[in-house]
């Protein structure tokens, strides 16, 4: 008991001493995770949609367009001079805004050509863009938009970009499909797994382009070759899933209705839904089943 009284008295004296004269106590310095939260909040106040990344990395979205920001150096500046916190954070926000505003305005078609990719979207998603994208039709109430994806940014192309580049939607589509096929072959081989007597094949890489791979003819051919030439049925209920099953497996099991219900359920419960439909290939073109 006596020791507890001594500790309480010492604490009271310390508090009283801290409150008498002298400078105000300094703001506690932020640890990296807290600095990151400050940056995310500042991006949100600037009407951007922030998203945390790994370590000291964040992303900022304006509609469908994205820029990634590495804020390690900014945190080092903050550590060296915590009093400059507001200035440093404002600089990060300004960089995000400038890069998002610039988009691809400074790029020629030749500059951007290797980074042009297709992106399969539900038509209802385009209503949230806030602008008209360059796009083409796909079956099942879907649209294909075109983006320049440099790795640390994604910019959806507009009809004005296409006109400024002196190209056409047809050429853009050809370039984009070839780029996605090449990138997939280099980094993300087709995955097939047993499912009863058959195999489910497809992609689920979570790189943002899994569902889009369905519209690439060369990737569909890879699946058909895996099925020894048997036609396939395709589904893309959400943006990170492209799955296929042999048409013969569905016909023999009489399981089309069951498969449709599963795809519809995945579509309805996904945060990023694409389509509740089933697809096949007819005369080399993607089409709805049935």
C-alpha positions, 0 to 999 in steps of 0.5 A, a space after each residue: 500500500 505504501 508503495 502504491 501511495 508513493 507512485 500516485 504522489 509521484 505521478 501527481 507531481 509529474 503532472 503538476 510540473 508538466 502543467 506549470 510553465 514551459 512550452 506546450 508538449 509537442 505533437 507526437 510523431 506519426 508512425 508509418 501506418 498513422 502517416 498513411 491514414 493521414 494521407 488517405 483521409 486527405 485524398 478523400 477530402 480532395 474528392 478522390 477515392 483512396 485505397 490503401 496498398 501494402 507498406 507505404 503505398 496508396 492508390 487514388 481513384 477518380 471514377 474508373 481512373 487510378 494512380 498509385 502513390 509510393 509515399 516512402 520518401 514523403 514519410 522520410 521527409 516528414 520524419 526529418 521535419 514533422 512540422 511540415 506534415 500538412 505541406 508534405 501531405 498536400 504535396 501528395 494529394 496534388 501529385 495524385 490530382 495532377 496525374 489523374 487530370 493529365 491522364 494520357 494527354 501527353 502520350 502518343 499512340 506509339 507511346 501507349 501502344 504496349 500498355 493498351 488493354 481491354 476491360 470487360 464491364 457490365 453496361 451498368 458500370 459505365 453509368 458511374 464513370 462520369 464521362 463517355 469511354 471509348 467502348 465496343 459491344 459484347 454479348 450479354 449486355 456487356 461493353 468492352 472499354 479500353 485502358 492504358 495500364 502502365 502498372 502504377 496507373 490506369 486511364 480509361 480511354 475516351 473517343 477524344 483520345 482515339 481521335 487524337 491518336 489517329 486510330 480507330 476502335 477496330 485497331 484499338 481492339 486488335 491491339 488491346 486483345 493482343 496485349 492481354 493475350 501476350 501478358 497472360 501467356 507470359 505471366 499467367 498460364 491457364 489453370 485447370 482443376 478436376 471437377 468430377 469426371 471433367 476439368 474446370 479451366 480458366 483464370 483467377 489471378 485478381 489482376 483486374 482482367 480475369 473476366 476480360 480474358 473471356 473475350 480474347 479468342 486465343 485464350 478461349 482456344 487454349 481452353 478448347 485445346 485442353 478439352 481435346 477440341 470439345 466446345 466449352 461453356 464460359 462464365 464471368 460472374 465477377 471481375 476476378 473469375 473466368 471459368 469454363 467447363 466442357 459443353 458435353 459435361 453440362 449436356 450429359 449431366 443435365 446441369 445447365 440450370 444448376 450452373 446458371 443458378 450458381 453463376 447468378 448467385 455469384 454475380 449477385 453476391 459479388 462486390 464487382 459483378 460482371 455477368 450472370 450469363 453463360 457464354 459459348 463460341 459460335 463461328 469464332 465469336 462469343 455468344 450467349 448460351 441458349 
